[in-house]
Protein backbone atom coordinates (compact mmCIF):
# COMPACT_ATOMS: atom_id res chain seq x y z
CA UNK A 1 0.00 0.00 0.00
CA UNK A 2 1.33 3.42 -0.90
CA UNK A 3 1.72 6.28 1.50
CA UNK A 4 0.61 9.84 0.93
CA UNK A 5 0.39 13.19 2.64
CA UNK A 6 -2.47 15.63 3.17
CA UNK A 7 -2.47 19.32 3.91
CA UNK A 8 -4.15 20.39 7.14
CA UNK A 9 -4.42 23.42 9.38
CA UNK A 10 -3.85 23.14 13.15
CA UNK A 11 -4.87 25.49 15.94
CA UNK A 12 -5.31 25.52 19.68
CA UNK A 13 -9.02 25.39 20.62
CA UNK A 14 -8.51 28.56 22.70
CA UNK A 15 -6.84 30.40 19.78
CA UNK A 16 -8.60 29.23 16.59
CA UNK A 17 -7.48 32.31 14.65
CA UNK A 18 -3.80 31.19 14.85
CA UNK A 19 -3.95 28.34 12.34
CA UNK A 20 -0.75 26.73 11.11
CA UNK A 21 -0.53 24.77 7.84
CA UNK A 22 1.06 21.34 8.15
CA UNK A 23 1.66 18.34 5.91
CA UNK A 24 0.63 15.06 7.58
CA UNK A 25 1.44 11.50 6.57
CA UNK A 26 -1.85 9.58 6.41
CA UNK A 27 -1.48 6.49 8.62
CA UNK A 28 -4.71 4.62 9.39
CA UNK A 29 -2.58 2.17 11.40
CA UNK A 30 -1.79 4.91 13.91
CA UNK A 31 -4.55 5.41 16.45
CA UNK A 32 -3.76 9.08 17.03
CA UNK A 33 -2.61 12.10 15.08
CA UNK A 34 0.97 13.03 16.03
CA UNK A 35 2.51 16.49 15.57
CA UNK A 36 5.88 17.80 16.69
CA UNK A 37 5.80 19.21 20.22
CA UNK A 38 7.58 22.42 19.14
CA UNK A 39 4.82 23.31 16.66
CA UNK A 40 2.04 22.50 19.13
CA UNK A 41 3.66 24.64 21.82
CA UNK A 42 4.15 27.49 19.30
CA UNK A 43 0.39 27.36 18.72
CA UNK A 44 -0.16 27.58 22.52
CA UNK A 45 -1.40 23.99 22.77
CA UNK A 46 -0.70 22.74 26.30
CA UNK A 47 -0.68 19.03 27.18
CA UNK A 48 -3.69 17.91 29.20
CA UNK A 49 -2.75 14.26 29.69
CA UNK A 50 -0.31 11.52 28.72
CA UNK A 51 -1.11 8.52 26.52
CA UNK A 52 0.72 5.20 26.30
CA UNK A 53 1.18 3.91 22.76
CA UNK A 54 3.06 1.16 20.98
CA UNK A 55 5.36 2.57 18.31
CA UNK A 56 5.85 1.06 14.88
CA UNK A 57 8.96 -0.74 16.13
CA UNK A 58 7.03 -2.36 19.00
CA UNK A 59 8.27 -0.11 21.80
CA UNK A 60 5.88 1.21 24.45
CA UNK A 61 6.13 4.99 24.67
CA UNK A 62 4.36 7.76 26.54
CA UNK A 63 3.54 11.03 24.87
CA UNK A 64 1.83 14.21 26.01
CA UNK A 65 -1.60 14.67 24.46
CA UNK A 66 -4.10 17.49 24.02
CA UNK A 67 -7.14 18.43 22.04
CA UNK A 68 -6.47 20.52 18.93
CA UNK A 69 -8.53 21.99 16.12
CA UNK A 70 -7.70 20.43 12.77
CA UNK A 71 -8.99 21.56 9.39
CA UNK A 72 -9.16 19.13 6.47
CA UNK A 73 -10.74 20.12 3.16
CA UNK A 74 -12.41 23.17 4.71
CA UNK A 75 -13.96 21.30 7.65
CA UNK A 76 -12.73 21.97 11.19
CA UNK A 77 -13.14 19.56 14.11
CA UNK A 78 -11.59 18.87 17.50
CA UNK A 79 -9.30 15.83 17.78
CA UNK A 80 -6.82 14.23 20.15
CA UNK A 81 -3.23 14.95 19.15
CA UNK A 82 -0.03 13.51 20.58
CA UNK A 83 3.06 15.67 21.06
CA UNK A 84 5.74 14.13 18.87
CA UNK A 85 9.35 13.86 19.98
CA UNK A 86 12.34 14.62 17.77
CA UNK A 87 12.39 12.00 15.03
CA UNK A 88 8.64 11.28 15.21
CA UNK A 89 6.69 11.78 12.00
CA UNK A 90 3.76 14.21 11.73
CA UNK A 91 0.89 11.76 11.20
CA UNK A 92 -2.86 11.90 10.57
CA UNK A 93 -4.23 8.92 12.51
CA UNK A 94 -7.39 6.80 12.60
CA UNK A 95 -9.09 8.66 15.48
CA UNK A 96 -9.07 11.87 13.44
CA UNK A 97 -10.03 10.11 10.21
CA UNK A 98 -13.06 8.52 11.88
CA UNK A 99 -14.07 11.85 13.40
CA UNK A 100 -14.16 13.38 9.93
CA UNK A 101 -15.95 10.35 8.47
CA UNK A 102 -13.04 9.65 6.13
CA UNK A 103 -11.35 6.52 4.85
CA UNK A 104 -8.15 5.93 2.92
CA UNK A 105 -8.14 5.07 -0.78
CA UNK A 106 -4.67 3.47 -1.09
CA UNK A 107 -4.84 3.15 -4.87
CA UNK A 108 -5.65 6.78 -5.64
CA UNK A 109 -3.78 7.95 -2.54
CA UNK A 110 -6.47 10.21 -1.22
CA UNK A 111 -9.05 10.51 1.53
CA UNK A 112 -12.61 9.50 0.68
CA UNK A 113 -15.95 9.57 2.53
CA UNK A 114 -16.39 6.50 4.72
CA UNK A 115 -19.53 4.55 5.44
CA UNK A 116 -20.46 5.36 9.02
CA UNK A 117 -22.16 2.93 11.39
CA UNK A 118 -24.71 4.10 13.94
CA UNK A 119 -26.87 2.73 16.68
CA UNK A 120 -29.93 0.60 16.02
CA UNK A 121 -32.98 2.50 14.85
CA UNK A 122 -36.51 2.11 16.18
N, C-alpha and C positions, 0 to 999 in steps of 0.2 A: 504494500500500500504506500502511495506517495505521501509526502508531507507538503504542507503549504502554510502560508501565513495570511493573516487578515489584519486590516487596519482597524484600530479601535481608538476611542477617546476615554481617558480615565480622569476621575475627579474624586475628591473627598466629598462625602454626603453633606458636610457642613459648608463646603465651598464649591458648589457646582459650577460657578462661573469660571473657575481655574481648571479648564480641561486640558489635558496633555495628550497629544497623539502618540500612539505606540503601535509597533508591529508585533503581533503575537503568533507564535507557532500553535496551530490547532492540534490538540492532543486529547482525543476523546478517551484515552487510557489514563489520563491524569484526572483525578477527582476534582481538584481545585484549579483555579486560575492562579498563576504565580507571576509576580512582577518584582523586579529588583527593589530592595528596601530603600535605596537612595532616592529613586524616583517617587516612591510612595511617600517618603518623609518630606520630599520637596513639595509635594501636593498637600501637605499637612494631614496626611492619613496617619493616625496613631494606632498602634496595635491594641486590640481589646481582649485578645486571648492567644493561646498557643495551641497548635494542632500537631498531632503526631501523624506522620505519613511514612510510607515505604517508598524509597526512591527507586528509580529505574534499575539501579544496580543492586537492589535488594536490601539496602541499609535502612534502618529506622532512623528518622530524623524528626526534630521538632522545629517548627517555624512559627514566628509571630503571624497572626491573622487579624484581619479587620474587614469591615464592610466597605465597599467602594461603589461609586457609580461608574458603570461602563456603558459606552455607546457603541452599538454595532448597527450599521446600515440605517442610521437615523433614529434608532430606538434606544432609549436609555432606561436601564434597570439597575437595581442594587444587586450585588453579588458578594460572596465571600472571596477574599483574595489573600494568598499567602505572601509574606515578605521573603523574596528570594535572596539568598546569599550570593557572594561573588562566585561566578561560575555556573549558577543556576540559569536556565533558559527562561525567557518571558513566554508564558504558555497560557493559552485559552483552554480551560478544562471543562469536563463534563457537567459539573454543577451549573456553570454559567450557560453552557449550551442548552441544557434542559430548561433553565429559567427563561431563555429566549424562545424556546420551542423550535430549536434548530438541530439538525443532524448533519453529518459529514458525508459528502459525496466524494469518495476517494478517487474515482475515475476522472471526474471533471475538476477535482481539487477546489471545491467551493462548499459553502454552507447552504443548506436547503431547508425548507420547512419540514418539521418532523410531525408524524402522527402522534397526537397526545392522547393519553389514556386518563379517564376520569372515574369517578365513583359510579356505582350502580344508579340507574335512574328509576323513578317510580312508575 
